[in-house]
Each structure stands twice: as C-alpha cells, then as structure tokens.
Amino acid sequence: MPRIKQLTDKADLPAEQHAEYDHIVEVLHRVGGPFAILLHSPGLAGKVMDAGAQVRLGSTLESWQRELCIIAVTREKDAGYEWASHVATGRGAGLREEVIEAVRHRQPLDSLTPDERDIITFVRQLLRKNRVDQALFNDLLNRHTARWLVELAATVGQYQYISAITNTFELQPSPEADQLPI
C-alpha cells in the first residue's frame, strides 16, 4: 500500500493541474505508478514524464539496451515496482533470461555478450562508485557514439530518480508480477 494517496483520477486534482494530467495521459495513456505520486507536486509529474519520454522515445539506445540499463538500475536500487514493469518490457524487447537472472541475482557477467556485460557494469560502477572506469568508458565509446553514451548515463539518472519515488512511497508491483528479491 503506497504511503500517500495515488492521484490517478483527474477529479482528484485542482483545475490548474488538468493540463498536466492530460499531457501525461496523452503520452503514457494513463496516470499511474510514480506519476500518480509526482502529481502531488504541481508541474513535477509532467517534467519528469517529458524527460522519461525523451530517454525512452528519443534515444539512440536500442530498446533491449535501454531496458537492460533500467533493470540494472532497479536492481541496484532494490526498486521492485519498476523492476516488475521493465523486466516484462525487456523480455518483449529481446532480453535473454540469462541476462535477466544475472542482474536479478547480481551474478558475474563473464558469459554475457560485450554490450550486455558492459551496460550492466556501467550501471553498477556508476551507482556503486559514482564513477565509470576509463577503460569501460572507452570501450563503450569505441563501440557506440558520444550521444549513445550520454543517453545511457541519462537513462541511469532517470530511473534512479523514478526508483527514489517508488521506493520512498512504497509502490509495490502486483502479486502476479515478476518479483525482485529484496
């Protein structure tokens, strides 16, 4: 049970927030999850949603790369709500079960492909040490572009932010969703 009321109904909001609510519905097709919490701060939900839409829809990361980054962030942050949502999306984008299980259980990454291994390692280093080793940075930059690397880091930041909201307000995945061991 979330710690505060989720604002999922437009009628729960003052008239001056209806445009923000409508904008979220236009992009996400509903208001729920972290956005139902963020609406408690007028203007914040819309700005976070816009940043998230850019990360998801305007990025050069392939969908499986983005979803791998997101589940790696949610694992590091023990964010079960976002894990459940994005592990399902990741499977749909082609993430292999071996990769998902390596992230879920914080396993060694030796058997993964270079991009799988390096994306997970990038997230782990950034969130555990607040830095990325130069060798890993160089490897990713050599295989991709500067834009791709900026967007990878931005995806980490976006989902670290979302994880802070879902964890603070104790949003929980549905019981039938893929559960993250926390």
C-alpha positions in Angstrom: 0.0 0.0 0.0 1.5 3.3 -1.0 2.3 5.8 1.8 0.2 8.5 0.2 -2.8 8.6 -2.0 -2.1 8.0 -5.6 -3.7 10.7 -7.8 -4.9 8.6 -10.7 -8.2 10.4 -11.3 -8.4 13.8 -12.9 -11.1 14.8 -10.4 -8.6 14.5 -7.6 -6.7 17.4 -9.0 -7.4 21.2 -9.0 -8.4 22.6 -12.4 -5.0 24.2 -12.8 -3.4 20.7 -13.0 -5.8 19.2 -15.5 -3.5 20.1 -18.5 -0.6 18.4 -16.8 -2.8 15.3 -16.2 -4.0 15.3 -19.8 -0.4 15.6 -21.1 0.7 12.5 -19.1 -2.3 10.6 -20.4 -1.5 11.7 -23.9 2.0 10.3 -23.7 1.6 7.4 -21.3 -2.1 6.6 -22.0 -2.8 6.6 -18.2 -1.7 8.1 -14.9 -0.3 5.6 -12.5 2.8 4.4 -10.7 5.3 7.2 -9.9 3.3 9.8 -11.8 0.3 9.3 -9.5 2.7 10.2 -6.7 4.5 13.0 -8.5 1.2 14.8 -9.2 1.2 15.9 -5.5 3.8 18.5 -6.7 2.2 20.6 -9.4 4.3 20.6 -12.5 6.8 17.9 -11.4 5.0 14.9 -12.9 4.8 16.5 -16.3 8.5 17.4 -16.4 9.6 14.0 -15.2 7.4 12.4 -17.8 8.8 14.6 -20.5 12.4 13.6 -19.5 11.4 10.0 -19.4 9.7 10.2 -22.8 13.0 11.7 -24.2 15.0 8.9 -22.7 12.6 6.2 -24.0 11.5 7.6 -27.3 14.3 10.0 -28.4 17.3 7.8 -27.5 19.7 6.0 -29.8 19.9 3.1 -27.4 18.2 0.0 -28.8 15.2 -1.0 -26.8 16.9 -4.1 -25.3 19.9 -1.9 -24.3 17.6 0.7 -22.6 15.6 -2.0 -20.8 18.8 -3.7 -19.7 20.1 -0.4 -18.3 16.7 0.2 -16.5 16.6 -3.3 -14.9 20.2 -2.9 -13.8 19.3 0.4 -12.1 16.2 -1.0 -10.5 18.3 -4.0 -9.2 20.9 -1.7 -7.7 18.2 0.5 -6.1 16.0 -2.5 -5.0 13.1 -0.9 -6.8 10.6 -3.8 -7.1 7.9 -1.7 -8.7 10.0 -0.5 -11.7 11.7 -3.9 -11.9 8.4 -5.7 -12.5 7.4 -3.2 -15.2 10.6 -3.1 -17.0 11.7 -6.8 -16.8 8.5 -7.6 -18.7 9.2 -4.9 -21.3 12.8 -6.1 -21.5 11.7 -9.6 -22.3 9.5 -8.2 -25.0 12.5 -6.3 -26.4 14.5 -9.5 -26.5 16.5 -9.6 -23.3 17.7 -13.1 -22.7 16.7 -14.9 -19.4 20.4 -15.5 -18.6 20.9 -11.7 -18.6 17.9 -11.0 -16.5 18.9 -13.6 -14.0 22.5 -12.2 -13.8 21.1 -8.8 -13.0 18.4 -10.1 -10.6 20.9 -12.1 -8.5 23.9 -9.8 -9.0 25.9 -12.6 -10.7 29.2 -12.5 -12.5 28.8 -11.3 -16.1 31.6 -13.3 -17.9 29.2 -15.4 -20.0 27.3 -12.4 -21.4 28.0 -10.5 -24.7 30.2 -7.5 -24.5 27.3 -5.0 -24.7 25.2 -6.9 -22.1 28.2 -7.1 -19.8 29.3 -3.6 -20.3 25.9 -2.0 -19.8 25.4 -3.8 -16.5 28.9 -3.0 -15.4 28.4 0.7 -16.4 25.3 0.9 -14.2 26.9 -1.0 -11.3 30.0 1.2 -11.3 28.1 4.5 -11.6 25.7 3.6 -8.8 28.2 2.0 -6.5 31.2 4.2 -7.0 29.6 7.3 -8.6 32.1 7.0 -11.5 32.7 4.8 -14.5 36.2 3.4 -15.1 38.1 4.9 -18.0 38.6 1.5 -19.7 34.9 0.7 -19.7 34.0 4.3 -20.8 36.5 3.9 -23.7 35.2 0.5 -24.7 31.6 1.8 -24.9 32.6 4.9 -26.7 34.5 3.0 -29.3 31.6 0.6 -29.9 28.9 3.3 -29.9 28.8 7.1 -30.1 29.1 10.0 -27.6 25.4 10.6 -28.0 24.7 6.9 -27.1 26.9 7.2 -24.0 25.2 10.4 -22.9 21.8 8.7 -23.3 23.0 5.6 -21.4 24.0 7.9 -18.5 20.8 9.8 -18.7 18.8 6.6 -18.6 20.6 5.7 -15.4 19.8 9.1 -13.9 16.1 9.0 -14.9 15.5 5.6 -13.4 17.5 6.3 -10.3 15.1 9.2 -9.9 12.0 7.1 -10.5 13.3 4.4 -8.1 13.6 7.1 -5.4 10.0 8.0 -5.8 8.6 4.4 -6.0 10.8 3.3 -3.0 10.1 6.4 -0.8 6.3 6.0 -1.3 6.4 2.2 -1.2 4.8 1.4 -4.5 4.6 -2.3 -4.9 4.3 -4.5 -8.0 1.2 -6.6 -8.4 1.5 -10.0 -6.7 1.5 -11.8 -10.1 4.3 -9.6 -11.5 7.9 -10.7 -11.7 9.2 -10.1 -8.2 12.7 -8.7 -7.4 14.3 -10.4 -4.3 14.8 -7.5 -1.9 
